[in-house]
Amino acid sequence: MYDAIPQILAQAQRGICPTCGAPMRLADAGRDAVCDFCGGGSQLRFTLREIEPEAAKLVRPAIKGATRWLEKQAKYEDCTCPGCGAAFPVDAAQSIQTCEYCGAQSKLESRLVPITIDDVPAPVERTRADFTNQRRGRSDYPWDIETEQLIWRVLNEPDLLQRVALADKFQHWGYINQTAAHFLPWLLQQIQRDDDAVSVCAADAVGKLLCSNDPTLWPSVVQSCRAVVFDTQSKPCLVHELGLGQGVCVKTLIDAAEHAAANGRRDYACQALWAVGTLIGRNFDEIPVIAQIVLYRLFYVTGQVLGWALHTMRNSYLYGRYPIDVLVRAIDELAMERPEVVPHLLDCIYIGPPEDNADFTRRLDFIRNAQSWGGRAAGFELLNQAIDDDALMKQAVELVDADLDDANAGTAAESALYRLLTRGRENDRAFDELVKKRNEQLSYRVKREYIRRNQETPLLDTTQKYYWQSDPKRAFDPDMQKLVEGWKEGIREAVDQHNEIREACKAKREQARKLDVPVFLRDEPATLPLAAEYTRQQEAERLAEQKQDEQQGALEKLNSDYMKRIEELSQKMMANMNDQKLVQDISAEMMKLGEDLQVKMQKLLSQ
């Protein structure tokens, strides 16, 4: 089952690529969509999920979005009631649907499902004759013969060391091609069930395919891997090879970690998260997109994977390396579905002071246009310095004032007010109006800073002593910190486990490299038909050769008949040398025979 698109994204005509996890805009018409990052294709589907009766009564916050677009998409598809099984048209403007037949209530979910190809036939044994035919252009077969034969040998070789030697050949880039990607599902099955030494060697093909310069291979390789990495018995070497790839692999690795952790495979989950860290360190040019992928997995991950994701957003190469409007928008959307993660993401907002009035206005617009308290809180984080404009400062203070008492956004609003006060002009009438309205209800540090700048103000009690206090530092709450420490410990264990497996495989690999194991078992006969063009060429050559043989035979017969007749005439002439007239007649006939021979030969050669 693929992830349901969060309602706030679906209503804004946006989705999350099911292949790589990057946020994407959905097509205005039709169900098909193509990811701009990985190039993977997907289709929009609608399903109904059974819910508890109490959940249907919950009132969701108002969401601004293109609901008419969603209605247009959903009208083409009836959904099946999870209660009675009846199919009925849905109202996409409503997240809760009521069955027309049984009255059961269910939640409407939209999903992006990748467009996949049919099951791949198993590789077949090929011979050296097939290889020779393909190399010389005699075969139209679309796949590389030697690569298919290598995969077939790995699948069918009974001897362990010889299998290791064969799998070790994937270190050579000559076997990294479209054929390896095509038959990869079969190789992955072998990796899952074989000895670790074979699996580690064969998995090299995955890493090299993902490191190749042909991006058209990546989506199919990732989807092939997704078919096995969610197996609870999956080999860690596979996720480490995914970690050598591009940003398109991030979602698969995070999802594999989440699935493994939910099924008690904490060791495997940590191997997958370690692989993501490797991938991030190898792909600096893709970090802005990788950050978005990790960010939007926060809609789905839980437990230690959630702790890893939040820690990575705050403390890794991802910090500050993405467009700030992307982060603010994501926080706004996450607050609708996962409000508990928003406070931990606010510390990820890293931005300099406003460049000018237009930049400051744009930051205020983030707050005005926010759809949730999280979006407003993120917008307040952008207000890190006051600006020398009375009208704009008045607008900023009014926005802050509107949220100071909010249970969720109030802390961020108070922090914004404190920053505007300490990093602005000595006196600003906008602050005077706010202090007059709220006076002693303001926070300790806000009152302290206001009095420091306005020591004679009648708006606050100036007789009270205010002492300097360091600004509170944001940190994970104890529960979240426990999750973070849990995955850190798991990573250390994963490193030890990985090294143990590699060391155990090393001896077998060294033994296997001493063997001379051929890829092809037989020289012939060929198992594939010759190419049509080659067959036509062969037939033409055969006919030409046959014609030449026939001409040569006819020439030889003409010459033989000529020589035989000349011999007869010569003997007759020798026997009748005294008969002058007969000798003249014989000479004339011999000349005539020579002329006739020349005519017949020219006629034969011209055919």
N, C-alpha and C positions, 0 to 999 in steps of 0.2 A: 504494500500500500504506500502510495506516495503522499508527501505532506500536504495537508490542506492549506490553501493560501489564506493567511489571516484576513479576516473580513475587511479590515481597514485598507488593506492593499488591494483586494479584489474590487472594492467599490471605487478605488482611484485608478482602475484600469492598469494595475501593476501586478506583477507576480514574481516568483523566485524560480530561477532556472532549475529544473529537476536534475540536470546533469552536473553543473558546476556550482550552483547555489548563488550566483550573482543576481541582484535585483534587475528586473527587466520590465519594459513597457509592453503591454499586450496589444495585439493588432486591433485596429478599429473595426475590421470586418473579418469574419471567419474565425475558426478555432485554432488555426495553426499559428505558431510563434517560433521565432528563431532568436537565440541568445546572441547579443553583440559580442560577448566576451569569448565564449567557447565555440560558437557556431552550431551548437546542438539544437535540434528541432524538437518541438513538443506540441501537445494538443490540450486545449482546455476541456475539462470534464466536470460534471456536477454530480454530487452524491448526497444522500441523506444519512445522517448519523443519529442513532437513538439517543435520547437524553432523558434525564430524570425529570419527573413532572415539575419539581420545584424550579429547575433551571429555566423552564419556559416562562416563568413569571418574572425573571430578572429584567430590570430595565437597563438597557445599554445606553451609554452616552451618545449624544447626537454625533453622527459622522458626516463630514462633508465629503462628497465624492461623486463620481460619474455613475450613479445608480441606474440611469437609463441605459447606459452601455451594457451593464451587467444583465438587465432585464432582456435586452436584445439578444445577448448570448444564450441565456437560459431558455428562451422560448422555443429553441430548436430541439430541446431534449426533455423528455419526460424522465422523472426520477422514480425510483422504486421505494415504496414505504418499507422501513425496516420492521414495522409491526405486522402488517397483513400481507405484504408482498405486492400490493397493487401499484400500478404505475399511474402517475398523475402529473400534470404540468405544475411547475413551481412558480412562485412569485419571488424573483431574485431580489426585490427591494426589501424583503423580510428575511431575517436570519433564522427565524423559527417558522417551520411549515406545519400545517395541520392536514392530515390525510383526509381526502374527501369521502373515503369509504369507512374507515374504522375510527377516525377521530384522533389517532395517535399523533403526538407531536414529535418533531425531529428537527435537527439543525441542518441547514443547507451549507454544504461545504464545496468550494471550487478547488480543483487541483490541476496542476500542469503535469501531464504524463509524457515522458519522452517517446518520440517516434522510433521504434526499434525495427530491426530487420528480422526475417524469418530465422528459424533455427538453422545453424550452420551444419552441413553434412560433415561427417567425420573424414579426416584425411585418409587417403588410400595409398598403399605401397606403390612406389614408382621405381623404374629401373634406370640404369645409366643410359639406355637407349632413348628413354623419354627426355632425359637431361640433354643428350646430344642433339636430338631433334629440335628441342626448344631453342638451344643455343644457336643452331644453324637456321632458325626461322622456319622449321618444318612443322611447327605445332602452333595452334591457335589457343592453347590452354591459358586461361587468364592468370593463374597463380604460378609463382616461382617453384619449379619442380624440386629443386634441391631443398628448399625450406620446408615444403610439404613433406618430403621424405624424412627430413630430420625430425619433424614433429611426430610423424608416424612411428619412427624408430624409438623415440622416447616413450611413446604410449605402449609399444608392443615388445620392447626388449626385456627378456626375462632376467638377465643377469644384472645385479645391482651396480657393480662397478662400471660395467659397460654403459648402463643408463646414465650414471654420473658423467662419464666421459662424453656421451652424446649431448646431455643437457649443458655441459660446460662449453659446448661450441657456440652457445648464444652470446658468449663474450665477444664474438666477432660480428662486426656491424654488417657483414654481408648477408646475415640471416635476419636482419631487422628491416622489414619491408611490409607491403600490403598483405602479403601471404601470411606472415606471422600474425598480423592483426586479425585477419580473416579467421584463422584456425585457433585463435587465442582461447576461446571458450573451452576447447578440448584440452589445451595445455594447462589451463587453470585447474581443471578437474584433476589432472594428474598431479599437479603441485599439491592439491589438497590431500590426496590419499597416499602419496609416495613418501619415501624416506626423506628426512630433512636435507641430506646432502644433495639429492636430486632436486628437491623443491627450491633450495637456495640457488642452485645453478640455473634452473629453468626460469626462475623469477627474474633473472637478469633481462630476459626478453621484454618484460613489462616495463622496467625502468628505462630501457633503451628506446622502446617505442614512444614513451612519453617524453624522452629527451630529443627525439628526432626533430628535424626541421620541417616536418610535414604536419601542420596542425590539423589537416583533415583526418588524421588517424586518431587524434586524442579523444573525441567524444565516444567513438566505438570502443576504444580500449577501456575508458572509464566505465562505460555501461557493462562491458564484459566483466570487469572486476567487481562491479556492484552485485553481480549475480552470485559471487562467492564470499566476499569479505564480510557478509552478515551471517555466515555460518558460524555457529558457536565454536566449531573445531577448526576454524580457519588458521592458516599458518602466518605467524608474524612477519615472515620474510616478504610476504606480498604487500603488506601495508608500508613496509620500509621502501619497497621499490616505487610505490605510489608517491612516497615522499620525495623521490628524486625527480618527479615530473613538474608540470607547470601548475599554475593556480587553479586549473580546471579540476584538480584532484582534491582540493581542500574540503569541499562538501562531502565527498565520499568518505574521506578519512574521519571527519567529525561525526558523520552519521554512523559509521562503523564503531567508533568509540562509544557513542551513546547507546547503540544496540547491545554491544558487548557488556557495558556496565549494567544495563538493565537486566541482563541475563546471567549475571554473576561472574563474567570474565573480566575482572578488573585488570588483570595483567595484560590482556589483549587490548583493552581500552587504552591503557597507558602507552602501549607500543604505537597505537594509531595516533595518539596525541603527540608523542615524540616525533613521529614522522611529519606531522603538520609543522612542528617547529623547524625541522630540517628543511621543509619546503619553503617556509617563509624566509629562512636565511639564504636560500639559493635563488630567490626570484625577487630581487629588489625592485625591478622595473614594474612588477605586477602588484606591489604591496598596496597601492590604493584600492584595487579591486579585491584583493584578498581580504583587506580590512572590512570591506562591505559584506563579503561572503560570511566571515566570522560573525559580523554584527547581526546579520539576518538569520543566522542559526540560533540566535538567542530566543527566537520565537519557539524553539522546539527542544533545546537541550536542557538537561536537569542534572542534579547531583554534582559529582566531581567534574563532569564535562562542562557544566555551567560555570563552576569555579575556575576551570582552566580558561574558558572563553573570556570571562571578565578580567582575569589576571593578564591574559595575553593582550587584550585591548588596552589595558592600562600600563603595562610594564614591558612591552616587547618592541620590536621594530615597527609594529603597526601604530604605535602611539603617535598621533599628530600627523600621520602620513596619508590623509584622505581629505577630500573636500569637506569643509566644516558644515556646509549645508546638508550633505549626505548624512552626517552623524546626527545633526539636530532633527532632521526629518525622521530618521530611524528611531530616535528616542521618542519622538512624538507618537509614532506608530506602535512602538513596543509598550508604551504606557497603557494602551487600550487592551493589550493581550497579556503582557507580563509586567505589570506595574512594579513588582518586587525587584526587578533588575535595574530600574531607572536610576535610583540613587547611586549605584555603583558605576554607572556610565557617565554621570555628570563630570567626574574627574578626568574623563577622556577628552573633554573639550579643551583644545589648546589653540589659542588665537591671540594675535597681537592687538594693540589698541586700535580704535577706529581710525581709518586714514583721513576721512573727511566727513562732512555732514551727510552725504549720500550713503556712506558706509554705515554710519550710526543709524540712519533711518532704516536701512535694510535690516539691521539687527533688531530694531523695534518691531519691524514687520513680522519677524519670526515669532515674536510673542503674540502679536495681534492675530495672526493666522493659525496659531496652534490649535489642534483639535483635541488636545488632552492636557492635563496638568503637567505631564512629562515634557511636552513640547514647550510649554511656558517656562518650566524650570530650566530647560536647556537654553532657551532664549535669554533668560536672566544671566546665565553663565557668560554670555557674549558681552554683557555690559560690564566691561572691566576697567573703563576709564570714562570720566565725564568729558563733555565737549563744550566748547565756548559758544553756546547758542541757547538763549533763554527758552525759546519755544520748544526745541527738541528736549531740553532737560526737563521741562514741565511735562511733556508727554511721557518721558521715561519714568519720572517719579510717580505719575498717575498710574502707569502700568504696574509698577512695583507695589504701590499702595493697594491696588485691587487684589493682590495675592498675598499680602503680608499675613493675613489670618487663615490662609488656606492650609489645611492639615498636611497636604502633600507638597505643594509648591512654595509654601511659606518660607522654608529655610533658604531656598535658592533666591527668593525675592529679597530676604533680609541681607544675604551676602552681596547681592547686586547693589542694594542701597548703601551698604558699608563701603564698597569699592568706589561708587560714584561720589560719595562724600569725602573719602580720603584722597582720591586721585583727581580732584577737580579744583574749582576756584575756591578761594577763601570764603566767599559769601555768595550764596545762590538763593534767590527768592523761592525757587521751587522747593528747596528743603525747608524753608521757613514755613511755608503753607502746610507741609506734611507734619512738621513738629508741632505746629499750632493745633492741628487736628488730633494727633495721637499723643502728644506730650510724653508723659511718663510710661505709656504703654510700649514705647520703643525699646529695643534691646539694649543691653548694657553698653556694648561697644559702640553702637550708633549714637547713643546719648553722650558717651565719652568724647567721641570725635566731634560731635556738633558743638559741645561746650568748649572743647579745645580751640575751635575756630571762632566761637562766639561767646567769649568769656562773660560778657555782661548780659546775656540773653535773659529775658524774663519768662521765656517759654518753658524752661526746665529748672529744676532745683540745682542751682550752682553751688550750694553749700555742701553738697555731698562730695566726698572724695572719690575720684575715679582713678583706678590703677591700671597700668598697661597689662594686657594679657595677650599671649601669643594667639594667633588665629587658629581655630580648631582645624586639625588635619583630618581629611576624609580617610577613612580606613574601612576595610571590610568588617561587617558585623561578625560576632563570634561564630555564628553558624556558617557564614560564607567563608570565613578564614579557615575553619575546620575543613571545608571542602577543598580549599586551595592547598592546604598542607597535605591533604590526603593524596591529591594527584601528584604533588611534588615527590612524595615518598614513593608513589607508584612508578614514577618516571625513573627514579634511581634503581628500583627493582627491575624495571624493564631493560635498562642498560645492562645490568648484570646478566639477565636471562638471555638477551641478544648475544652478548659476548660468549656465553657458554655454548649456545647453539652453533655459532660460527666456528668456534674452536673445535667442537666435536666433528663438524663437517670437514674441517681442514685436512685431516689425515686421509679421509676417503677421497677427497678431491686430488690430493697429491698422488695417491695410488692410481687413480683413474687416468691421470695425465701421462702415465707411463705406458698406457695401452694404446695400440693403434686400432681404433674402432672406425670402420668405414661407414659412411652415411648410406651408400647404396649396397644392397646385398646381392643384387643380380645385374648383369650387364644387359640382358635382354630376356624375353621379347619386350617390345614397347607396349605399354598399357593404354596409351592414348592414340586416337586416330590422328593422322597427319592433317596438316592445315589444308583447306580447300584450294587455296592458291598454289600451295606447294604441289598438291596432287595434280592440278591442271598443268603445271609446269613440267612435272615428271612425265605426264602423258604426252605432252608436246615433244619433249625430248625423245621419248620412246618412238613416236611416230617418225620424227626426223631421222633417228638412227636407223629405223626400219627402211625408210625410203632410200637412205644412203646405201644400205646393204643391198637393196634390190637393184639400184642403179649399178653398183659395183659388180653384182652378179651378171647383169645384162651386158655390161661392157666386156667382162671376161668371156662370156659366151660368144659375143660378136667377134672378139679377137681370136678366140679359139677356132671358130668356124672359118674365119678369114685365113688363118695360118694353115689350117688343114687343106683348104682349097688351093692355096698357093703351093703347098707341098705336092699336091697331086699334079698340078699344071707343070711344075718344075720337072718332075720325073718324066712326064709326057714329052716335054720339050727336049730333055736329054736323050730320050729314046728316038727322037725323030729330027735330029740336027740336020740331016741331009735334005729334009723337006722344008725349003725356005718359006713357002706360003704358010704351012702349018705353024712354023715358029713365029711368024709375024702375027698370026691369029691368036696364038697363045699369049704373046706379049701384050697384045691389045686387051685381051680378056683380063690379064693380071692388073693392068692399069685401071681398067673399069672396076675391078673388085676393090682396089685401093680407094678410088673415089667414092664408091658406094659405102665403104666402111667409114670414111670421114663424115659423110652426110648422116648416117645412122647414129654415130657417136654424138654428134652435135645435137641431134634431135632428142636423144635420150637424156643428155645432160641439161637440156633446157626445160625439161618437164618439172 
